[in-house]
Amino acid sequence: MNMYKCPKCNAEFELGTKFCQNCGCNLEKEFIETPTCPKCGKNFPTGTKFCSEDGSKLVSPDKLIPRCVKCGKEYIDGTKFCPEDGGQILAEANRNFSIKNENDFVNKTNDTVADIADNIGYQFATAVKQWHGFVIGWAIIALIINVVTFLRTLSTLNYIIEGFKYIEHWGTMDYIRILAWICPAIIIYGIVKLLRREKSGFTLLVIAAVVAFACNIYFGLIAPAVFGLLSIGIWYAVLQIKKNGITAWSTLE
């Protein structure tokens, strides 16, 4: 029988074990046998958590079988309502029950946030495995620098909010303040998307660089303007660094 390792403590266990005997991790939830994508229907090896095609969280195949929401009877012939009790026929993975109370809403929201966090963590872990250490280091350092820059520009946020009351008196500097606040935010989001191996993240970096270039040129700041454009070339060059013969750029989706 195939042996698997616990995602928390790496202790080995046999498929079918519900909880890790070493740390108590819920293995039944982490290791679904032949997990299936609820969107595209593609099957994946045991232990896979997210679909490589559309990023959906994988589920057990039995959760895709249409069943009556009341009696649980299976229907695979396209029946929409159970002839026994009139219950709607839905696969468990596709059910969208109405929210009965605020606690249900909170629980569902928490589950959604947890799924998103798991997805981001999975994508980042995949990037760490596929990318050269220098590429990961460069992305993290750039992320930290832009987070700090963004936090510093927050000091002007109150000024910007107050300024909306007198929008008819705005000058060029007021618009530049807004752009100076938005650009780091765009860059941060772009780097996060890159770490999730999304090519659109690079597009966002290009957009931020072009906006910053235009602002700097307007004020005659040639050196920062040139550096802003060069940064895109540097990003592209860094993403060309190979690990095991494969560039980080080629792994972007």
C-alpha positions in Angstrom: 0.0 0.0 0.0 1.2 3.5 -0.9 2.5 5.6 2.0 2.0 9.3 2.3 3.5 12.0 4.5 1.6 14.3 6.8 1.7 17.9 5.5 2.4 19.2 9.0 4.9 16.8 10.6 5.9 14.6 7.7 5.0 11.4 9.6 4.1 8.6 7.2 0.6 7.1 7.0 -1.5 4.8 4.9 -4.3 6.2 2.7 -7.6 6.0 4.6 -6.1 7.2 7.9 -8.3 10.0 9.2 -5.9 11.7 11.6 -2.2 11.8 12.0 -1.1 9.8 15.0 1.8 12.2 15.5 0.3 15.6 15.4 -3.5 15.1 14.9 -3.7 16.7 11.5 -7.0 15.9 9.7 -5.6 13.7 6.9 -9.0 12.8 5.5 -9.5 16.4 4.6 -6.0 17.0 3.3 -5.6 13.7 1.3 -8.7 13.0 -0.8 -8.4 9.8 -2.9 -8.5 10.6 -6.6 -9.6 14.3 -6.0 -11.7 15.9 -8.8 -12.1 19.4 -10.0 -15.8 20.5 -9.6 -15.5 22.9 -12.6 -13.6 21.0 -15.3 -14.1 17.4 -13.9 -10.4 16.6 -14.2 -9.0 14.0 -11.8 -5.7 14.4 -9.9 -3.3 12.2 -7.9 -4.1 11.7 -4.2 -2.9 14.6 -2.1 -3.4 17.3 -4.8 -5.5 20.2 -3.4 -6.1 22.6 -6.3 -6.8 22.1 -10.0 -3.9 23.0 -12.3 -6.3 24.2 -15.0 -8.5 26.7 -13.2 -7.3 26.8 -9.6 -10.5 25.3 -8.1 -10.3 23.5 -4.8 -10.5 19.7 -5.5 -13.2 17.6 -3.9 -13.9 13.9 -3.4 -15.5 12.3 -6.5 -18.6 11.3 -4.5 -19.3 15.0 -3.8 -20.0 15.4 -7.5 -22.7 12.8 -7.7 -26.2 14.5 -7.9 -28.3 13.6 -4.9 -31.6 14.7 -3.4 -30.9 17.4 -0.8 -33.6 15.9 1.5 -33.3 12.1 1.3 -29.8 11.8 -0.2 -30.9 9.4 -3.1 -28.6 9.5 -6.1 -29.9 10.6 -9.5 -27.6 10.5 -12.6 -30.2 10.8 -15.3 -30.6 14.5 -15.2 -33.6 14.6 -12.8 -33.9 18.0 -11.2 -36.3 17.2 -8.4 -36.7 14.1 -6.3 -40.0 12.2 -7.2 -40.0 10.9 -3.6 -40.0 14.1 -1.6 -39.6 16.9 -4.1 -36.1 17.8 -2.9 -33.7 19.5 -5.4 -31.2 17.3 -7.0 -27.7 18.7 -6.6 -24.1 17.5 -6.2 -22.8 18.3 -2.7 -19.9 20.3 -4.2 -22.4 22.6 -6.1 -25.0 23.2 -3.4 -25.6 26.8 -2.4 -28.0 26.7 0.5 -29.6 29.9 1.7 -27.9 31.5 4.7 -30.2 31.0 7.6 -28.5 33.3 10.1 -25.5 35.5 10.7 -23.5 32.7 12.2 -23.9 30.6 9.0 -22.8 33.6 7.0 -19.7 34.1 9.2 -18.8 30.4 8.9 -19.2 30.4 5.1 -17.1 33.6 4.9 -14.4 32.0 7.1 -14.3 28.9 4.9 -14.0 31.0 1.7 -11.2 33.1 3.2 -9.5 29.9 4.3 -9.8 28.4 0.8 -8.3 31.6 -0.8 -5.5 31.5 1.7 -4.8 27.9 1.0 -4.8 28.6 -2.7 -2.4 31.5 -2.4 -0.2 29.4 -0.1 -0.2 26.5 -2.6 0.6 28.8 -5.5 3.5 30.4 -3.6 4.9 27.0 -2.5 4.8 25.9 -6.1 6.7 29.0 -7.1 9.3 28.4 -4.4 9.8 24.9 -5.8 10.0 25.9 -9.4 11.9 29.2 -9.2 15.6 29.9 -8.5 16.2 31.2 -5.0 17.4 34.6 -6.3 14.1 35.2 -8.1 12.1 34.5 -4.9 14.4 36.7 -2.9 14.1 39.5 -5.5 10.3 39.3 -5.4 10.1 39.3 -1.6 12.6 42.3 -1.2 10.7 44.3 -3.9 7.4 43.4 -2.1 8.7 44.7 1.3 10.1 47.9 -0.2 6.8 48.7 -1.9 4.8 47.9 1.2 6.9 50.4 3.1 6.5 52.9 0.4 2.8 52.4 0.3 2.6 52.9 4.1 4.6 56.1 3.9 2.2 57.5 1.3 -0.7 56.8 3.6 0.4 60.0 5.4 -1.1 61.9 2.5 -4.3 59.9 2.3 -6.1 62.2 4.7 -5.1 65.2 2.6 -6.4 63.5 -0.5 -9.8 62.6 1.2 -10.2 66.2 2.4 -9.2 67.5 -1.0 -12.2 65.7 -2.7 -14.4 68.3 -1.0 -12.7 71.0 -3.1 -12.1 69.0 -6.3 -12.8 72.1 -8.4 -9.6 73.7 -7.0 -7.4 70.7 -7.6 -4.0 71.2 -9.3 -1.6 68.9 -10.9 0.2 68.2 -7.7 -3.0 66.8 -6.1 -3.4 64.3 -8.9 0.3 63.3 -8.6 -0.3 62.6 -4.9 -3.0 60.2 -5.8 -0.8 58.5 -8.4 2.1 58.3 -5.9 -0.3 56.5 -3.5 -1.8 54.2 -6.2 1.4 53.1 -7.9 2.9 51.2 -4.9 -0.4 49.5 -4.4 -0.4 48.3 -8.1 3.1 47.1 -7.8 2.3 45.2 -4.5 -0.6 43.5 -6.2 1.5 42.8 -9.3 4.2 41.1 -7.2 1.6 39.0 -5.3 0.2 37.8 -8.7 3.7 37.0 -9.9 4.3 34.9 -6.8 1.1 33.1 -7.7 2.6 32.5 -11.1 0.2 34.7 -13.0 1.6 36.6 -16.0 -0.9 39.4 -15.4 1.3 40.4 -12.5 4.0 41.4 -14.9 1.5 43.5 -16.8 0.6 45.4 -13.7 4.3 46.1 -13.0 4.5 47.5 -16.6 1.4 49.7 -16.0 2.8 51.1 -12.7 6.2 51.8 -14.4 4.6 53.7 -17.2 2.5 55.8 -14.9 5.5 56.6 -12.7 7.5 57.4 -15.8 4.9 59.9 -17.0 4.8 61.6 -13.6 8.6 61.9 -13.3 8.9 63.2 -16.8 6.3 65.9 -16.0 8.4 67.2 -13.1 11.6 66.8 -15.0 12.9 64.0 -12.9 14.8 62.2 -15.7 16.9 59.8 -13.5 13.9 58.3 -11.6 11.9 58.1 -14.9 14.6 56.2 -16.6 15.1 53.9 -13.6 11.4 53.2 -13.6 11.5 51.9 -17.1 14.7 50.0 -16.5 13.1 48.2 -13.6 10.7 46.4 -16.0 13.7 45.2 -18.0 15.3 44.1 -14.7 12.2 42.2 -13.6 12.1 40.4 -17.0 15.8 39.5 -16.8 15.4 38.2 -13.2 12.4 36.0 -14.3 14.7 34.5 -17.0 16.9 32.9 -14.4 16.6 29.1 -14.7 16.1 26.4 -12.1 16.6 22.8 -13.4 16.7 24.3 -16.9 13.3 26.1 -16.6 13.0 29.8 -16.3 10.6 31.4 -13.8 9.0 33.3 -16.8 8.0 30.1 -18.5 6.1 28.9 -15.4 3.8 32.0 -15.4 0.3 31.2 -16.5 
